[in-house]
Amino acid sequence: MDTKIYLKVNTDLNVYREVLSWFDQLNQPPIQDKKIWWQCQTLLLEGFTNIVEHAHKNLPIETPIEIEAVRSPHTIEIRIWSFGQPFDLQKKLRETQELEENNQARGRGLKIMDKLADHLSYDLMPNQRYCLFIQKFY
């Protein structure tokens, strides 16, 4: 049976604790492999941070970010809906140095997400919002 949860927050990095606390309810009963749950938390926070810092960087703090997470018997899916400018995720991933070669303090989040996720996409939706979709198998 699937469990689905939903959260709407402002474009504000300071709500990350609220986002993580909300997400924790999806880990009931706990996933046996703690590493998988840690990876899911990392994917959520990296995705949320990228939306705030990049997609919404020129938008008011009141601009909503909607997050949906679904746990099914073998996957966790995270969808983060945002507003902002077009962004070609796959192109950016190709242009970004591999983690082992990237010693910069910034710019590593997308590569981390790409390594941890089983599926990662960022697509324009019919309602003119973008959806960052993250899928992790366990």
N, C-alpha and C positions, 0 to 999 in steps of 0.2 A: 504494500500500500504506500502511496506517495504522501509526503508531507510538504505543504507549500506555505511559505511565510512571506510577508510583504512589509516594507518599510519605506517611508518617504521622509527625507531630511533636506535641510538647506545645503547650499554649496559652502560648506564650512569644514575644514579639516579637524576642528575641535570636537566634532561629533563622532570621531572614530571609535571612542569607547562605547557609545550608544550603538553604533553599527555592529561592533564585535559582540556586545552583550545580546543584542537582538539575534544575531546569527547563532549564538550558542544554543538557543532552543532547538535548533535543527539537529543537534548532536545528542538526541534522546531517542532510544538508548544510545550510549556512546559507541562510536565506530571503534572497533577493536584495535585497529592500527592507528596509534596516536600520531604517527608521521603523516598519514593521509589527512587527518583532521587539521594538523598544523599547516599542511600545504593548502588546504581549502581556506583557512583563515588568512594565510598570506596572499592567496589569489584575490580574495575579497578586498583586503586592505590595499593592495597594489592597484586593483581596478578602481576602487573608490578614490584613492589619492590621485590617480591619473586623470579622472574625470574632473575633480576639483581644480587641480593645478594646470591642466591643459585645455580640456574641452570647455570648461566654464571660467577660464581665467579672466575674461573680460566681462563676465556677467555678474549681476547683483547677487549678494549672498542669499537673497530670498529665492533665487532660482532653484526649483526642486530637483532633487535626484531621487529617483525611485529605484528600489532594489527588491528583487524577488529571488528567493532561493527555494529550490525543490530538492528534496531527498527522496530518491526511489531506492529499491533494494540494492542497486549496484552503482548508482551514480549520484553525484551532487551537481546541480546546475545552478549557476548564478547569472542573473540578468540585471544589468545596471543601465537604466535609461537616462539619457542626457540630452542636452541641447548644445549647440555650438557649431563650429565650422567642420566641414568634411575632413576626414582623416583616413588615409589608406594604411591600415594596420599592417597588412602583409608587406607592403613596400617598405615601411619603416623598420620592420623586423629584418628584412634583407639588408638594409643600409646600416644597421646597428652592429657594432663589433660584438663578437662572442664574449660571454662573461669572462672567460679566462684571459682575454686580451683587453678588457675594458677596466681600467683602473680609475675611471672618473667617479666622482662622488654622486653624480646624477646620470640619468639616462640608462640605467640598468634594469629598471622595473619591467619594461616590456619583455626583455629577454628572460627575466626570471619567470614571468607569467607564462611565456611560451614554453619554457622548460618544464614547469610544474603542471600545466593544464594538458588534458588529453585533447581538448578542442578549444580554440580561442578565435573569436571573430568580433568585428565591430562593423555593424551594418546600419544603413539608413532605413528607418521604418516608414510605413505609409503615413503616419501622423507627423512626419518631418522631425522626429527625434531619432537619436542613435541608440542602438542597443549593443552594449558590450556583453557578449555571451561567453561564459566560461563553463566548461564541463570537465569533471574529474571522476574517473572510475575508481571503485574500491572493491 
